Amino acid sequence: MIRWLRHFLGWLRSVFSARQNLILENLALRQQLLALHTQRPRRRLTTWHKLFWVVLRSLWTGWKEPLILVTPRTVVNWHRAGFRLYWNWLSRARQMGGRRPMSKEVRALIFRMAAENPTWGAPRIHGELLMLGFDLSEPTVSRWLRRAPRAPDSAKRWLTFLQNHREAIAAMDFFTVPTLTFGILHCFFIIGHDRRQILHHNVTRNPNALWVALQLRETWEYGREPQRFLIFDRDSKFSADVVSTVKAIGSLPVRTAFRSPWQNGIAERWVGSVRRDLLDHVIVLNERHLRRLLKNYVRYYHEDRTHLGLEKDTPGGRVAASAPVSVHKVISLPRLGGQHHRYAVAA
């Protein structure tokens, strides 16, 4: 009954409506029917179907009524997409006026000047470009400076500072090792930042300021030139007596900030290397045993172990082979009881 009523109302509407609207409605219904039959099983409309509805929308106010396959909002989005494509196509045309385009080479030169001279601004860089014969305005340089790559953060600046001064820097620290009988041993070491060499190391059960001062004097005795700076944390063992001893041997004491182990990163990294390479795989018996293990590890660390921070070299300067050799001539030499190996060419 409802279906017949709907058809009857549609017939009345077609009788009283204008003939032009009836023709357009029939055309719209036929176009959707054609698209429905040609796009099975996936009902995707082609570009021509989309263009038809966009044009019909501009010619007929009642275009929404016979719409079945898509919503009116979709047709509006099609029109907006066509509008964007049209103006993108127009923008490709060469314009006679406006600013002259800047070449990629000049932009790269501006970025290079900004990176190599962090304190320079647009006026200084613009002056250099004028001296080089480039004809461009200062606002243009300022606009491209805002797009230049960001300067390195504070951590990278601190790393650059350490790399430039690492020959004059040493660091000291403690780390603890449990024994078989659940005792605690304290390992003390001093490491140079230049070649990551361990300048001194020792083991004790009862560390104090007097013992640390003695270790410092043993490190730089016999006329050995001390580094200019000695970095250490705010441990209570590094008291005023230790600071006085550091100054007496000719170094400048530098304390790290509270809870900032990254400021003494090279020393912390060595502690991690000792644990991963050796101490995590053995059980320490006593103080004498640990001292012997550290002695063997320091020898392996200096002569055999390559380091990323030294461009894959060793702190002691390991000589690399001058030319590739046969794989059959490579032999392995056990280190640290066979936990690690060094590889060399057989004679």
Residue, then its C-alpha position, 0 to 999 in steps of 0.5 A: m500500500i505504501r509503495w503504491l501511495r509513493h508512486f501515486l505521489g510521484w506521478l502527481r508531482s511529475v504532472f504539476s512540475a515543469r517539463q525542464n525539471l522532469i527532463l533533468e530528473n530523468l537524466a540524473l536517474r538514467q546516469q545513476l542507473l548507467a553507473l550502477h550497471t557499469q561499476r559492478p561489483r564495486r560502485r565507484l564513480t569515474t571522473w566523468h560521472k563526478l564531472f556530470w554531477v558537478v555540472l548538474r549542480s551548477l545548472w539545476t537547483g533540484w539536483k539533490e532530490p534524485l541523488i541515490l548513489v552518493t550524498p550531496r556532501t560528496v558532490v560538494n567535495w568533488h567540486r572543491a577538489g576540482f577547484r583546487l586542481y584548477w588553481n594548481w594548474l594555473s599556478r604552474a604557468r610562468q608569471m612575468g612579475g613577482r620575486r625572482p626564484m632563488s636557486k638551490e645552490v644559493r639556499a644551500l650556501i645560506f644554510r651553510m653560512a648559518a651553520e658555520n657561523p651560529t652568531w651571524g644574523a641575516p644582515r651579516i650573511h646578506g653582506e657576505l652574499l653581496m661581496l660574493g656577487f649575489d643580487l638578493s635582498e636582506p628580507t629574502v635571506s631572513r626568510w630563508l634563515r627561518r627555514a635553516p636546520r636547527a642548531p645542535d642542542s645543548a647535549k651536542r654542544w657539550l659533546t663538542f666541547l668535550q671533544n675539543h678539550r678531551e686531551a686536557i680532561a680526566a675523570m675518576d669514579f667508584f663502582t661497587v662489586p659484590t663478592l661470593t660472601f656477600g661483601i662489597l668491594h669498591c673499585f676506583f679508577i681514573i680514565g683519560h678522555d683523550r684515548r680512553q686509557i685507564l690511568h689508574h685503578n685499585v680496589t678497597r673495602n673501606p674507601n675514604a678521602l685519604w685513600v683517594a688522595l693516595q691514589l691520585r698521587e700514585t697516578w701522577e707520580y714520577g713526573r707524569e704530566p696531569q690533565r688540566f681538568l679532573i671530573f668527579d661527582r659529589d660523592s662524600k668520599f671526594s671531600a675537601d681533602v681530595v679537592s686540595t690534593v687535585k689542586a696540589i698535583g696541578s689539575l682543576p677539580v670539576r664537580t658534576a651537577f646533582r644526579s647528572p651522571w651524563q656529565n661524567g659519561i666517559a667514566e660511566r660508559w667504562v663502568g658499563s663496559v667492565r660489567r658487560d664484558l667481565l663482571d656479569h660473567v664471573i663471581v668475585l671471591n675476594e679483593r685480590h681476585l678482583r684486583r687480578l681480574l681488573k688488571n687483565y681486563v685493563r690490558y684487554y681494554h687497552e690492547d684488544r678492544t676496539h671503541l666506537g669513540l676512537e673510530k674503531d681503534t683501541p686506546g693503545g693503538r692497535v695496528a691494522a693489517s695493511a691489506p686483506v688476507s685469506v680467511h684461512k690465515v685468521i687465528s683467534l687468541p682467547r682473552l679474559g679466560g675465553q670470554h672474548h677473543r682477539y683475531a690476528v693473522a697467522a705468521 
